[in-house]
Amino acid sequence: MTGTKNDGLYLYALVEHSGEIPTGITGVDGQQVFSLPYRDLSAIVHACPLTPYASEDQAVVTGWVLSHEQVLERLIGAGMNTIPLTFDTIIKPEKERDAKNELTGWLSKEYENFLQKFEKIRGKKEYGIQVFTNRQNIRDTISATNDFIKRLEGQAKTSAPGKKYMIQQKLEKEVKVAMDREIAGIISETQRKIQEYCDEISLGKLKKGQVPDRDMILNCSCLVSDENYEKLGAVLEEIERGGDLSVRFTGPWAAYSFV
């Protein structure tokens, strides 16, 4: 271990392992990463200043975050059951205790809680699923198949300007309701299909501009066992083959969403 008693410890993760981690791992800012064992788990750290990592250069910050994630990837790739910590988690000395003793005290206090988290994610990884559709295609289908909406569209074409405006307002409202109902059904059916192969699903915010001419309708993180990974992938391919939806399946990632 490098550093002094006045250093902090930058914490990447906890691993369910008290032996050696893979050799040659460098982390944020090129720092050497090492493990601090506690009973049958280890904290993965590097010695660091007490001040947070900060820069006005976004490229520098992005590089730091990427380095953090690469450390986690090395641990997971080595088959270690890994509880990830977020970027810039720093353990600091407190009163008479240096950072190492402060970290050990925290591990002792939360030990049983960490064991439960390790049990929850053992043999599983986090994956991201995003589902996209073309709203205009859905609207066109509704216009072609919904008799009430077709009648309103016909009335709007032949009505006088004042009445036409009122009909168009009602038409847009009915189309929106129908579209919302259709998309809700697609989301529900998609979740039903993937649920069988996911131990847990965490819904995220929808994002715009991810795929040209497509709107994201589902964004979720899934905790998936190693044995169900290929089965889930096959289901997602089947969903996409239908033609109306496109799917983005990413991972494996450290299980941030489930610990």
C-alpha positions as CSV (number, residue, x, y, z in Angstrom):
1,M,0.0,0.0,0.0
2,T,1.2,3.5,-0.8
3,G,0.4,6.8,0.8
4,T,0.4,8.1,4.4
5,K,-1.9,8.1,7.3
6,N,-3.2,11.4,6.2
7,D,-4.3,10.0,2.8
8,G,-7.9,9.1,1.9
9,L,-8.9,5.8,0.2
10,Y,-10.8,6.0,-3.1
11,L,-13.3,3.1,-2.9
12,Y,-14.2,1.4,-6.2
13,A,-16.1,-1.7,-4.9
14,L,-16.5,-4.4,-2.4
15,V,-15.8,-8.0,-3.6
16,E,-16.8,-11.3,-2.0
17,H,-13.2,-12.4,-1.9
18,S,-10.5,-12.0,0.7
19,G,-7.5,-13.1,-1.5
20,E,-5.6,-11.4,-4.3
21,I,-7.3,-9.3,-7.0
22,P,-6.1,-9.4,-10.6
23,T,-2.6,-7.8,-10.9
24,G,-1.7,-4.6,-12.7
25,I,-5.0,-2.8,-12.3
26,T,-4.7,1.0,-12.5
27,G,-7.6,3.2,-11.7
28,V,-8.6,6.8,-11.7
29,D,-5.7,9.1,-12.7
30,G,-3.5,6.1,-13.3
31,Q,-3.4,5.2,-9.6
32,Q,-2.4,1.7,-8.5
33,V,-5.4,-0.3,-7.2
34,F,-5.1,-2.7,-4.3
35,S,-7.4,-4.7,-1.9
36,L,-7.9,-4.3,1.8
37,P,-9.3,-7.6,3.1
38,Y,-12.0,-7.8,5.9
39,R,-13.1,-11.2,6.9
40,D,-14.4,-12.9,3.7
41,L,-14.7,-9.7,1.6
42,S,-12.3,-7.1,0.3
43,A,-12.5,-3.4,-0.4
44,I,-10.9,-2.3,-3.7
45,V,-9.2,1.0,-3.3
46,H,-6.3,3.3,-4.2
47,A,-4.6,5.9,-1.9
48,C,-5.8,9.4,-2.8
49,P,-5.9,13.0,-1.5
50,L,-8.8,14.0,0.7
51,T,-10.3,16.4,-1.8
52,P,-12.7,15.1,-4.4
53,Y,-11.7,14.6,-8.0
54,A,-12.8,17.7,-9.8
55,S,-11.9,19.4,-13.1
56,E,-13.5,22.0,-15.4
57,D,-12.3,19.9,-18.3
58,Q,-15.2,17.6,-19.1
59,A,-12.8,15.3,-21.1
60,V,-10.7,14.8,-17.9
61,V,-13.8,13.9,-15.8
62,T,-15.1,11.5,-18.5
63,G,-11.7,9.8,-18.5
64,W,-11.8,9.4,-14.7
65,V,-15.3,7.9,-14.8
66,L,-14.3,5.5,-17.6
67,S,-11.2,4.4,-15.5
68,H,-13.5,3.8,-12.5
69,E,-15.8,1.6,-14.7
70,Q,-12.8,-0.3,-16.2
71,V,-11.7,-1.3,-12.7
72,L,-15.2,-2.7,-12.1
73,E,-15.1,-4.5,-15.4
74,R,-11.8,-6.1,-14.5
75,L,-13.2,-7.4,-11.2
76,I,-16.4,-8.8,-12.8
77,G,-14.4,-10.3,-15.6
78,A,-12.3,-12.1,-13.1
79,G,-15.5,-13.7,-11.7
80,M,-15.7,-11.7,-8.5
81,N,-19.0,-11.0,-7.0
82,T,-18.9,-7.2,-6.9
83,I,-20.8,-4.5,-5.1
84,P,-19.9,-1.3,-7.0
85,L,-19.5,2.1,-5.4
86,T,-20.1,5.3,-7.4
87,F,-17.4,7.5,-8.8
88,D,-15.5,9.7,-6.3
89,T,-16.4,7.7,-3.1
90,I,-13.6,8.6,-0.8
91,I,-13.0,7.3,2.7
92,K,-11.4,10.0,4.9
93,P,-9.5,9.8,8.2
94,E,-11.7,10.8,11.2
95,K,-10.3,12.0,14.5
96,E,-7.6,9.5,15.6
97,R,-8.4,6.9,13.0
98,D,-6.7,6.8,9.6
99,A,-8.7,6.0,6.4
100,K,-7.9,2.3,6.6
101,N,-9.3,2.0,10.1
102,E,-12.2,4.2,9.2
103,L,-13.0,1.8,6.3
104,T,-12.6,-1.2,8.5
105,G,-15.0,0.2,11.0
106,W,-17.6,0.8,8.3
107,L,-17.2,-2.7,6.9
108,S,-17.6,-4.1,10.4
109,K,-20.8,-2.1,11.0
110,E,-22.4,-3.0,7.7
111,Y,-21.0,-6.5,7.3
112,E,-24.3,-8.4,7.5
113,N,-25.9,-5.9,5.1
114,F,-23.1,-6.5,2.6
115,L,-23.5,-10.2,2.9
116,Q,-27.2,-9.9,2.0
117,K,-26.3,-7.8,-1.0
118,F,-23.7,-10.3,-2.2
119,E,-26.3,-13.1,-1.9
120,K,-28.8,-11.1,-3.9
121,I,-26.4,-10.5,-6.9
122,R,-24.3,-13.7,-6.8
123,G,-24.2,-15.3,-10.2
124,K,-26.1,-12.4,-11.7
125,K,-25.2,-9.2,-13.6
126,E,-27.0,-6.0,-14.6
127,Y,-28.1,-5.4,-18.2
128,G,-29.8,-2.4,-19.8
129,I,-32.8,-2.8,-22.0
130,Q,-34.2,0.1,-24.1
131,V,-37.2,-0.3,-26.4
132,F,-38.0,2.1,-29.2
133,T,-40.9,2.6,-31.6
134,N,-42.1,5.0,-34.3
135,R,-45.1,6.9,-32.9
136,Q,-46.1,8.1,-36.3
137,N,-46.5,4.5,-37.4
138,I,-48.7,3.8,-34.4
139,R,-50.8,6.9,-35.2
140,D,-51.2,5.8,-38.8
141,T,-52.3,2.4,-37.7
142,I,-54.9,3.8,-35.3
143,S,-56.2,6.2,-38.0
144,A,-56.6,3.2,-40.4
145,T,-58.3,0.8,-37.9
146,N,-60.2,2.9,-35.3
147,D,-63.7,3.4,-36.7
148,F,-64.5,6.3,-34.4
149,I,-61.3,8.2,-35.3
150,K,-61.9,7.5,-39.0
151,R,-65.4,9.1,-38.7
152,L,-64.0,12.2,-36.9
153,E,-61.3,12.6,-39.6
154,G,-64.0,12.4,-42.3
155,Q,-66.2,15.0,-40.5
156,A,-63.2,17.3,-40.2
157,K,-62.6,17.2,-43.9
158,T,-66.2,18.3,-44.8
159,S,-67.1,20.7,-41.9
160,A,-67.1,24.5,-42.0
161,P,-64.0,26.1,-40.4
162,G,-65.5,26.8,-36.9
163,K,-66.9,23.3,-36.5
164,K,-63.8,21.8,-38.2
165,Y,-61.6,23.3,-35.5
166,M,-63.7,21.7,-32.7
167,I,-63.7,18.3,-34.4
168,Q,-59.9,18.5,-34.9
169,Q,-59.5,19.3,-31.2
170,K,-61.6,16.3,-30.3
171,L,-59.8,14.1,-32.9
172,E,-56.4,14.9,-31.5
173,K,-57.6,14.1,-28.0
174,E,-59.0,10.8,-29.1
175,V,-55.8,9.9,-31.0
176,K,-53.7,10.7,-28.0
177,V,-55.8,8.5,-25.8
178,A,-55.7,5.7,-28.3
179,M,-51.9,6.0,-28.8
180,D,-51.2,6.1,-25.0
181,R,-53.4,3.0,-24.6
182,E,-51.5,1.2,-27.5
183,I,-48.1,2.1,-26.2
184,A,-49.0,1.1,-22.6
185,G,-50.1,-2.3,-24.0
186,I,-46.8,-2.7,-25.8
187,I,-44.8,-1.8,-22.7
188,S,-46.9,-4.2,-20.5
189,E,-46.4,-7.0,-23.0
190,T,-42.7,-6.4,-23.4
191,Q,-42.3,-6.4,-19.6
192,R,-44.3,-9.6,-19.3
193,K,-42.0,-11.3,-21.8
194,I,-38.7,-10.3,-20.2
195,Q,-39.9,-10.7,-16.6
196,E,-39.6,-14.5,-16.7
197,Y,-35.8,-14.2,-17.3
198,C,-35.1,-11.3,-14.9
199,D,-34.7,-11.6,-11.1
200,E,-35.5,-7.9,-10.8
201,I,-36.3,-4.9,-13.1
202,S,-35.7,-1.3,-12.3
203,L,-37.4,1.3,-14.5
204,G,-35.5,4.3,-15.7
205,K,-36.4,7.7,-17.2
206,L,-37.1,7.8,-21.0
207,K,-34.5,9.6,-23.1
208,K,-35.0,11.5,-26.3
209,G,-32.8,11.4,-29.4
210,Q,-31.3,8.0,-28.8
211,V,-32.4,6.5,-32.2
212,P,-33.3,8.5,-35.3
213,D,-37.0,8.5,-36.1
214,R,-37.8,6.4,-33.0
215,D,-39.1,7.2,-29.5
216,M,-37.9,5.4,-26.4
217,I,-40.9,3.8,-24.7
218,L,-39.1,1.6,-22.2
219,N,-35.8,2.1,-20.4
220,C,-34.9,-0.4,-17.7
221,S,-32.1,-2.1,-15.8
222,C,-32.4,-5.8,-15.3
223,L,-30.7,-8.2,-12.8
224,V,-30.2,-11.4,-14.8
225,S,-28.6,-14.7,-13.8
226,D,-25.8,-16.0,-16.0
227,E,-28.0,-19.0,-16.9
228,N,-30.8,-16.7,-18.1
229,Y,-28.7,-14.2,-20.1
230,E,-29.0,-16.0,-23.5
231,K,-32.7,-16.8,-22.9
232,L,-33.4,-13.1,-22.3
233,G,-31.4,-12.2,-25.4
234,A,-33.4,-14.6,-27.5
235,V,-36.7,-13.1,-26.3
236,L,-35.5,-9.6,-27.1
237,E,-34.5,-10.7,-30.6
238,E,-38.0,-12.2,-31.0
239,I,-39.6,-8.9,-29.9
240,E,-37.5,-7.0,-32.5
241,R,-38.2,-9.4,-35.3
242,G,-41.9,-8.3,-35.1
243,G,-40.8,-5.2,-37.0
244,D,-42.6,-2.5,-35.0
245,L,-40.0,-2.3,-32.2
246,S,-36.3,-1.9,-32.0
247,V,-34.3,-3.0,-28.9
248,R,-31.0,-2.0,-27.4
249,F,-29.6,-4.6,-25.1
250,T,-26.4,-3.6,-23.2
251,G,-24.1,-5.0,-20.5
252,P,-23.1,-6.8,-18.5
253,W,-22.6,-3.9,-16.0
254,A,-21.8,-3.7,-12.3
255,A,-25.1,-4.1,-10.4
256,Y,-25.5,-0.4,-9.4
257,S,-29.3,-0.5,-9.7
258,F,-29.7,-3.5,-7.3
259,V,-27.4,-2.9,-4.4
